[in-house]
Structure formats: C-alpha cells, structure tokens
C-alpha cells in the first residue's frame, strides 16, 4: 500500500513539474526598478597596483605555502625582469585583472619564473586586491599545471 501511494506521489509531482511552465505562463523581463536597484552588480574601476608593488605579498605567501603544506624551507629572496603580461585581457565586463611575470631567485640558488595576477576586489570577502601566483616547477599540487599555464592570461 505504501509503495503504491509513494509511486502515485512521485507521478503527481513529476506531472506538476512538467506542467508548471505552461500554467505559470511566459517569463517576463525585469522591470526598470529591478534592473536599477535589485540587480545592480559590482562597479569595477580597473585601478590595480603595479606588478612591482605585489612582489612582497607573493614572497610571503610562497614561503607560507611551502612551510605549511610542503614542509619546505624554500623562500623567494629576490626578483628581476618584472613585467606586465596583460591587463584586462577579456571583455570589459569581467573582473579586472593585471597579469604579471617575473624571474625569482630562490634560496636554493635556482632562478624560477613566477606568474601572478592581481585581481580587483579579490581579497578576503572581496575587500582589497587579491593575488594568485604560481612558481614554475614548484606547483606541487598541480593547481596551475602544466608549467603554470593556468596562471597566465
């Protein structure tokens, strides 16, 4: 008896879901109040700091990641060849990003390429500029592999 009632309930619910769009009618576009008040999105300025100003943050986060997750003493001790790779490479409606690359000298004596992006309102809870980075050859969890390609535009 329970099986029959359960089956009937499922059939009725399925029929209701199929017929609901026909009963409700066509969807309407948002009216001017909804567009201007309820659906107002974020306002991006595109004012992002220069690549050189974020190198300290890249160094500290790299050292923290290496020591916390990989039990490694690797640190970035210096940079050269810092250059902007792209600025807002996609449509203007996307979140503004500045893509940069640099050559980093690590404390193991090996120079490695670092790719990073500065993201407007990409910090914690969208406060401040956020940063994503990848050191070529040290992407141990393969988040940006192959060769940090996903960290570039």
MOKARA-V606751 format. One record per residue. N is the residue number from 1. RES is the residue in one small letter. NEAR is the number of other C-alpha atoms within 10 Angstrom. Layout:
# MOKARA-V606751
n=(N N)
res=(RES RES)
near=(NEAR NEAR)
This chain:
# MOKARA-V606751
n=(1 2 3 4 5 6 7 8 9 10 11 12 13 14 15 16 17 18 19 20 21 22 23 24 25 26 27 28 29 30 31 32 33 34 35 36 37 38 39 40 41 42 43 44 45 46 47 48 49 50 51 52 53 54 55 56 57 58 59 60 61 62 63 64 65 66 67 68 69 70 71 72 73 74 75 76 77 78 79 80 81 82 83 84 85 86 87 88 89 90 91 92 93 94 95 96 97 98 99 100 101 102 103 104 105 106 107 108 109 110 111 112 113 114 115 116 117 118 119 120 121 122 123 124 125 126 127 128 129 130 131 132 133 134 135 136 137 138 139 140 141 142 143 144 145 146 147 148 149 150 151 152 153)
res=(x x x x x x x x x x x x x x x x x x x x x x x x x x x x x x x x x x x x x x x x x x x x x x x x x x x x x x x x x x x x x x x x x x x x x x x x x x x x x x x x x x x x x x x x x x x x x x x x x x x x x x x x x x x x x x x x x x x x x x x x x x x x x x x x x x x x x x x x x x x x x x x x x x x x x x x x x)
near=(6 7 8 9 10 11 12 12 12 12 12 12 12 12 11 12 11 11 11 11 11 9 9 8 8 8 7 6 8 11 8 10 9 11 12 11 9 10 11 9 9 8 8 13 9 16 11 15 13 14 19 14 9 17 18 12 13 20 19 12 17 19 16 17 15 16 14 11 10 12 10 12 12 16 20 23 12 14 18 13 10 17 15 17 17 15 16 16 13 12 8 10 9 10 17 23 25 23 25 24 23 21 18 24 18 16 13 11 9 9 16 17 20 22 28 26 25 23 22 22 20 17 13 9 7 11 10 12 17 17 20 14 24 26 23 21 14 16 15 14 9 13 12 17 16 12 16 21 13 14 22 16 17)
